Amino acid sequence: MDESEAIRIMKEKCLAAFLHNIRSKNRKQQHCYCLKTSDTWCSYQRDRLTNSNEDKNKEKLRLDPEFCKILHSLITKLTNESLLRRCLRGVTQNANESLNGIVTFVDIKTHDFRSIRGAAALASLYFNSGRTLLAEFFEETGININSLLLSNLLSKDEK
């Protein structure tokens, strides 16, 4: 398999997971990236192929369609070809540096959706563009940046 094909497959799998978990009136479109085999993880596709009805009970577990609007730009950035190309190297991250580690640093029980969404956006900026982009974020949000913080951000990206 060549690199372009691998990237296309990764993107489709990411989109499948994203769309699969958001409620939609257009079920065919919602599951268009899910595997279409009888042993698929997607109960909708499995039901279509085996004439069963397992998926109907799962609809209430899916997220409201409003989440699609909120998360669409983030998913688009995370499935960007240049970002997915970096995943082909198969390099794993230290748990303390992982995207999930940064997002879950925000205590979900004591913070609202806006805080969690902000943490996810910051983590995405951090991993996709480095720490220096955080300086732009701080400036846009009115957080004062002193020379010590800026030099710290720049030195970390140089490593």
N, C-alpha and C positions, 0 to 999 in steps of 0.2 A: 504494500500500500504506500502510495506516495504521500508527501507532506500535506498537499492541498486536500486530498481525500480524508486524511486523518483529522485535519482541522474542521472540515465540513461535518464529519461524524460527531466530533466533540460538540460543535455548535448545536447540532440537531438534538443531541442527548441533553444538553443544558436547557434548550428551549422546551423539550418534552417535559422535563421535570418542572419547569416554571409553569407552563400552560396547564399541565395536568392537574395542578393543585389549586387552580382558580376556577370558580364556578362560571359556566358559560351556557348560554342558550344554544349556541352552535357547537354541539358535542363533537361533530366531525372535525371542525377546525381546532377545537380544544385539544384533541388527541391526534392531530395530524403528524406529529413527530414521534409519537409512541411506537414501539415495535409492534408490528402486525403479525404476530405468531401466536400459536395456541399456548405457548409457555411464557408469554410476556408478563412483565410485572404489572402492566396496565390492565385493570379489570374491565375497562370499557372495550378495548381491543379483544381481549380474551372472550368476553361475552359475545361479541359479534361473530367470532369464529367458532364458538362452541354452543351457541344458542342458549346460554345461561343468563342469569339476571343478578349477578353478584354486585355489579356497579351501582345499582339504584340506591342501595343503602349508604354508599360512600359520598353521595352528592352533598349531604349536609355537613360533611367534614371539610369540604373545600372552602377556600377563602372567597370573600365577597369580590365581585368584579372590580370594585374600586381599587383593590390592591394591584390589579393589572396596570391601571393608569399610573399609580404611584411608583411601581417598581420597574416599569417598562424601560426607562432610560438607563437605569442601573444594569438591568439584564443585557441591554444592547451593548453597554460598555464592557461588561464582563465576558461577552461572547465575541468581542472584537477579534478579528483575525490575528493581529499582531500580539495580543495578549495570549490567545490560544496557542500561537506558535511557540511562545516561551514555555508552555506546558509540555510540549513534545519532548523536551530534554529529560523528563522523568525525575527531576530534582525534587526532593521533599523538603519541607520547611521544618524548622524547629517549632514546637508547639507554642512557644512564647511569642513567636513572630508570625504566626498564622493569622489569616484574615479573620477566622472564627474567634481566635483568641482576643483580638482587638474588639470585635463586636460584642462578645460576651463579657468583656471587661465592664460594660455598662450593666448594672444589676437590673435585670428585666423586671423583677418584682417591685422595685421602687421607682422605676422610670416609666414614662409614657411612651407611646408609639413614636412620637416626634424625636425623643432622645435616642431611641434605638435606631431609627432611620438615620439620624445624624451620625451615630457611631458607625453604621454601615457605610455611609458616604465617606467619612474620614478614612476608614480602613481601606476602602477602594482607592481613594486618592493616594494614600500612603504606598500601597503595593503596586499600583499601576504607574505612578509618576515619581515616586520617591518623596522624601520628607520635605524637600524645598517647596513643593506645591502646597504644603500645609501653611507656609508663610503667606501665600496668596489668600488662602481660606481665612486665616486669622485676620488679615487686613480687611477683607470683604465683610467679615462679621463684626468688626470693630474691636477685636482683641489686639491690644498693643503688643508690638514685637520689639524687644530690645536687641541690641547688638549681640549679646551673649546667646540668646535664643536662636537668632539667625545664624550665627557662626556654628552653633551646635548642630542645627539642621543641615547646613551645608557640609560639615565635616562627616556626618553620618552617611550622607549620600555618596561621598567620595570613596568610602571604604568598600 
